[in-house]
Amino acid sequence: MVNRDAGRALVERYFAAMVARAAGAGGMADLFSPDAVYIEPFSGGASGQKRTHVGSAAISAFFDASWQHQPPDMTVSLDRMDLDGDTIRSEWTCRSPVFPGPMRGYDVVTVRNGKIARLETTLLGPNQEPGSDKP
């Protein structure tokens, strides 16, 4: 079971590295276990297919490449975080003047030994509320 404060701090460091972009690259790699898995909807094309990156080096390479394609004025805010055992669900909002509106989504993070072992990001539809996609 993850200590609530340690889990919150880990996710907050992840979001801080996201906000820092390339400047946070080194810090991002340190957050993931060597065999971590990251599942994301950003690089799968217009269809929104999720892609899986395995290993901290592959995850770091994905983030390094993605920062090159982000609008320079993009902001990410952490809106909510819930902890249940080794799992943390964090809801976020991403904004940029080039987006038609705020992008919202959530991450489900599995923590092991103080590192992110698995992270899955889900984008919500334009009018979809966080939690409305749950069964």
N, C-alpha and C positions, 0 to 999 in steps of 0.2 A: 504494500500500500504506500502511496506517495504522500509525504508530508505536505499538507495543504499549502503552507508558505513556500516550500521549495518548489512545488509544482507551479504555483502562480508565478514565482520568480523566473522559472525556466521559460514559460510561455511569454512572459513580459520581455525577456531577453531576446526571444525569437522575433517578436514584433519590433523591438528596437533595432535589431539587425535588418529587418525588412525595411524599416523607415530609413535607415542609414544607407541602404543599397550597397553599392560597391565598397563604400567605406566600412561597411559592416560584414564584409565577406568572410574575413578570418574568424570573426565571432560566430557567424552562422555555422561554419563547419564544426566548431567545437561543441555545438549544442546537440549534435546527432551522434548516436552510437555508430561504430564502424560498419555494422551490418544493418543499419536503419533502412526503412522503406518509406518513400514519399510518393503519394498518389495525388496527382493534380489534374485539373481540367483546363489548364491554360495553354499547353503546347499541342493539344490534340486537334487543332484546326477548328474550322467553323462548326463542325458537328458537336464539339464539346466533349469528345471522347476523352476519358481519363487516361493518363499515361503514368506508368510506374517507374520510379528511379530507385535502384537498390545500392546501398552503400553510401557512406558519408561523402566519398569523393564524387560519385555520380550526382548526388543531391547538391553538393556545392557547385559543381559544373553547371547544373540546371539553373541555379540562382544567379551565378555569374553571367550566364547568357541572357537570362530574363531581364536583368537590370538594364541591359543595353537597349531593350525595346519598350521600357516603361516611359510614360510621359514624365518630363522633368518636374512637373508641378503636382504629381500624384501624392495623395496623402492616404494613410491607412490608420484607422482608429480601432482600438479594441473596445468593443461595446459591452461584452459580457463574458464571464468565464465561470464554468461549473466543473467541479472536481468530483469524480466518483471512483474511488479505489485508485487504480493506476491510469485511469482515463480522464483526460481533460477536454472539455468541449469549449471552444472559444468562438464567439460570434464577432464579426468585424464588418466594417464599412470602408470601402475604397472610393475616393473621389478624385476627379480631375476635370477641368473645363472641357477636355476633349471627349469625355464620356457623355452619353445622352442623359445620364442620371447616375446617382450613386450605385456602385456595385456592392452587393451584400452577399455574405456567405458565412461559412463556419468551418472550423478545423476540428478534427477529432485527433487528439494526440495521446499516444500510449507512451508512458514513461517507465524506463527500467534503469536502475543504477544511476539515477540523476541525469540521464540523457534521453533525448527523443528516440524511441525505438521504432515508432510508426507514426506517420502524420498523413491524414487524408483530408484534402481540401474539397469543399463542395460549394459551388456557386448557386445562389438562389436566383429565381426568375425576377423580372422587374417589379412585380407586385406581390411577390411571395414573402411571407413573414418568416423569420427564423422559428423553427419548431413546427411549421406547417407541413414540412416534408416528412415528419415522423409518422410511422403507422399508428 
